[in-house]
Structures are given as structure tokens and as C-alpha cells.
Amino acid sequence: MEPHYLWIKALHIIAVIAWMAGMLYLPRLFVYHVGAAKGSELSERLKVMERRLMRAIINPAMIVAVALGVVLLFVSPFIDWSDGWIYAKLVFIAILTAIHGLLSRHRRDFEHDRNTKSERYFRVLNEAPAVLMVGIVIFVVVKPF
């Protein structure tokens, strides 16, 4: 196995961990933000935290994870394109990326004091990345089909 493959894989996993950490934390911040009065010190502090989390961690981690993931698709000796698990994984990644976009839109809504979603909505949304992550890991490790 080529040493560069292992480095790419390691960096991909690190980026995925960072992306998932942010994707799990940001909706939790939104839960707290829903309860903060508009213009309050807490609301303004949460806006800064949410913006920094998205711009400094979530966005760069997603870009690196996806870019290195694409590279791995072409250099990995373990992918058989006739297996269904790789397509299931790609669908789950597409959904995770769509949720990323949704979270970004919600962050902008909070930034401009336009949020209309409830605390319960964000609690449910908070679970989606974790469920997708479990599926992706199972597809990659177990390769059930």
C-alpha cells in the first residue's frame, strides 16, 4: 500500500472528525440561541460563536473532508464500484452536505435576528448528522452490500 494513500486517509479522517464535531455542536448552540432575547448579551455572544464555528471549523473541515474523500475514491485499492455500499455512503454524504447548507442558512437567520424555528426543531435537527455518521461508518467498515 502506498504511503501517500495512508496520509490522505489519515487527513481525511481528521477532517471528518472536525466536520462532525461542528455539525453536532452548531445545532446545540441554536437550541440555546432560540431562548436568548434578541439583542441580549447572550444572543450576541452566540452569534459570534456560531459564526466562528462555521467559518473556522465546519466549512474548512467539510472542504478538506470532501476533497480528500474524492481523492480516496480514485486511489483506494478497497473500492469495488460494483458494491452498493459506496453509493449508499455517497448518498448519505450528499444529505449531510445539504444539512450543512441548512445549518449555514439558519446561522445567517440568527445573525440577522430572523430565526423562526423552535427549540424542538433544532433538537431534532441536532440528531440528523449523528444518524448519518453512524450509517456512513457502517457502510465503510461493514460494507453490508
Sequence and secondary structure as in RCSB ss.txt:
>XXXX:A:sequence
MEPHYLWIKALHIIAVIAWMAGMLYLPRLFVYHVGAAKGSELSERLKVMERRLMRAIINPAMIVAVALGVVLLFV
SPFIDWSDGWIYAKLVFIAILTAIHGLLSRHRRDFEHDRNTKSERYFRVLNEAPAVLMVGIVIFVVVKPF
>XXXX:A:secstr
  HHHHHHHHHHHHHHHHHHHHHHHHHHHHHHHHTS TTSHHHHHHHHHHHHIIIIIIHHHHHHHHHHHHHHHHH
 TT  TT SHHHHHHHHHHHHHHHHHHHHHHHHHHHTT     HHHHHHHTTHHHHHHHHHHHHHHH   
